Amino acid sequence: MNTTQPQFQILIANESHFDFAQIICDEMAASAKARGTGIAKRTPAYIQEKMREGKAVIAFNENNIWAGFCYIETWSHGEYVANSGLIVSPEFRKSGLAKAIKRKIFELSRALYPEAKIFGLTTGLAVMKINSELGYEPVTYSELTQDDAFWAGCKSCVNYEILMSKERKNCMCTAMLYDPKDHYEPQETKEFFESKSKVFDRLHRIREWKLLRPFLKKENKDNQNGTGGGGLKPKSLFHYFFNL
């Protein structure tokens, strides 16, 4: 049995990587569909723009096969930075590549925007763990950018109705933030997350149920009244969130 870990090179993307833009977009969409969540949809042209600007990193294995990608977005006139679109090719997942890409894009963000607050929204404990190792802390949505352009990117997410019903103050995702002017050391945030990971998981499940409950009641009422869509039973929200 071969237990050798694959070797990767993670580069700042440029125009020479334009041909990978379509592959990256396709994999982003496929990954979101498999998770039953939504993402802000991006076009190959948008990905290429990030490559041209030097605001993206791309990974390859030792045989120069595309392995992963992530890019930088800025909001509120550069006051906030988001590391978006993290994607790893299925064959290279669980290899530690996602963590390496996150660290590389974090370092690039700090170099390009040293004064900016770096933030992210995630539904996964795995990404929360990676973020905590970089010094991110869980925060309320009010501490994120209030730039309408950022929140408009959530429109393609299946959770968007919940987000708007809560006036952009809460949703399925956990908000995390790195503030260069006021932050704990990465070792501190890492230890805190590791000690509370089970609590975070439980709180996330409770939050999911509390946020979903009003929509499930509405769906059941519509079905009982025969307004569920032309006689066809609509898919339960559980289908979208849990692939049931």
Buried (B, 14 or more C-beta within 10 A) or exposed (E): EEEEEBEBEBBBBEEEBBEBBEBBBEBBBEBBEEEBBBBBBBEBEBBBBBBBEEBBBBBBBEEEEBBBBBBBBBBBEEEBBBBBBBBBBEEBBEBEBBBBBBBBBBEBBBEBBEEBBBBBBBBEBEBBBBBBBBBBBBBEBEBBBEBEEBBEBBEBBBBBEBBEBEEBEBBBBBBBBBBEEEBBEBEEBBBBBEEBBEEBEEEBEEBBEEBBEEBEEEBEEBBEEEEBEEEEEEEBBEEBBEEE
